């Protein structure tokens, strides 16, 4: 923040644990993260185009689970909604990509999308697309929910810190196991 910034901007802070509880699409922080991902060039899993360009063409873009709800609920023990419904496990993708994901394990849906006739993309290129969403492909390809959540939260937090120009307040961290 610059000295000429309003006092509210200078005083603003972000608590790291907020990512664990952020679920409402109408909240400013939720929308802010979506904008930050668009600004860094997030691309759709299916169409491969930048989300901002797809959005301009009025394609159906929405926020969807990365590890699907059905998959989370089928784990032993089940992953609770308070965990899988946080923004850490969600990203903006097209309706078409979401239909391909369904309730499948990430390792399965990634292969299905990569080999789809309309997509035809190598795993390395898909990994690059995932990276535009602050998603580490290694955790998706091994269905490692806990590793994914920990890594993505750290990456999203660094995006927020960079945008704010200050370090987030560290407080009670959620254990994803």
N, C-alpha and C positions, 0 to 999 in steps of 0.2 A: 504494500500500500504506500502511496505517496502522501506527503504531508498535506497536499491539497484535497485528498479524498475526504468524503464526509466522515464524521465521527463514527457513524454506525458501521461503515466499511472498515475503519481502522480497528474498531472494537470487536468485529466479527470473529468468530472462532468455529471450529468444527470438531466435534467429538468423534473419535475413531469408532466407538461402539455404535454410533448412529447408523452406520452401514448395516449392522446386524438387525436393526429394527425398522429400517426404511422399507415400507411396503406400499404406501399410498401413492398412486400415480399422480394425484393432484398436488402433492407436496412440492415445494420449490426445490428442495434438495434432490428429490427423485428426478424431476425434470432437468435440473442442472447437470446431473450425471449423464443423462441422455444427450444433452447438448455437448458436453465435454467429449463424449465418445464420437459424436458426429464430427466435431471439430478436428479430431485426430484421424478422421478418414475411415471410420468403421464401415465395413463392407458386408453385404448380405451373404449368408451362407449359401443360398441357392443361386441368386442372380449374379453374384460376385461384384456387383456395382456398389458404389458408395451409397449408403443409406440416404444421405442428403439428396442425392440425385433421384433415387427411387421415390422418395417422399415428394419431391417436386413433380414427379410424373403421376402423382396420386395413386400409386400402388398401395396395397394394404400393408402398412408397417405397424407392428405393435410390439409391446414388451412381452417376452415369453421366457419360460424357464429354460435354463441351459441343461441342468439335470432335471428331466421331466418329473412332474408331480407323481405320476403313476410309478415310475422307477423308484423314486424316493420312498414312497409308501410301501413298496414291496421288499425293501431291504430288511435284514434281520440284525438288530432291531430297526423298526421303521424310522426314517428321518422325519422329525416333527415339522409341521407346517411353519412354525415360528422360525425355523432354520431355512427350509427350502424355499419359502416365500419371500425371503429378504432380497433386496436388490442385488446382492452379491451373486445370487444364482439366477439373475434375469438379465436379458439384453434385448435390444431392438433387432428384430428380424422380420422378413416378409412372411405373409400368410403362407406362401408356397413352402418356404423353409420350415415353418412350424408344422405344416401338414406332414412333411417328411420325417420330422423328429418324432411326432406322436408321443408315445409313452416309452419309447425304446431307450436302452442304455446308450450313452454318448458314443461308445466305440462302434456300436451297430449303426446308429443313424449317420455318423460321419462317413462310414463306408458306403451307405446307401446314397447319400447326397453326392459323394465324389464320383460314383459310377452311374448316376442318373444320366440318361441320354442328353438332357438339356444342360447338364453341368459339365461332365467330363473334365475333372480336375484332379491333379496329382495330390497326394497327401501333403507334400511340402507346400504347395500353393494354398491348400485349405488351412494349413497351420498358420500361414501368413495372414489369412483372412481372420482366423480366430484371434491372432495377436492384435488386430485392429479393435477388438472388443475387450482387450486386457485379459484374454483367456489363454492360459498355458495349455497347449495341445497335449502335452505329456499326461496330464491328469485326466483329460477327457478320453484319450485313447486307451487308458487303463482303468477307466470308470472309478477313479480315486476321488470321491466326493470331498473328503476332508482336506486332502492336499490341494484340490481345486479351490475350495472356499478360502483357505488360508492364503494361497498365492494371489487369488483374484482380489481379495479384500486389500491386501498390501498394495497391489497395483492401482486399484481404484482410489485408495487413500492417497497415493503419490500424485495422481491426477488432480485430486481436490486440492492438495497442498500446493501444487504448482500453480493452479488457477488462483488460489487465494494469496499466494506469496508468503505463506506462513505454515508452520508445522501444526498438525492436528493435535488436539488434546488426547492423550492416551488415558483410557480409563478401563473399567471392567471389560475384558475381552471375552468373547463367546468361545467356548470350546465346541468344536463341530463334531467331536466324537461322542 
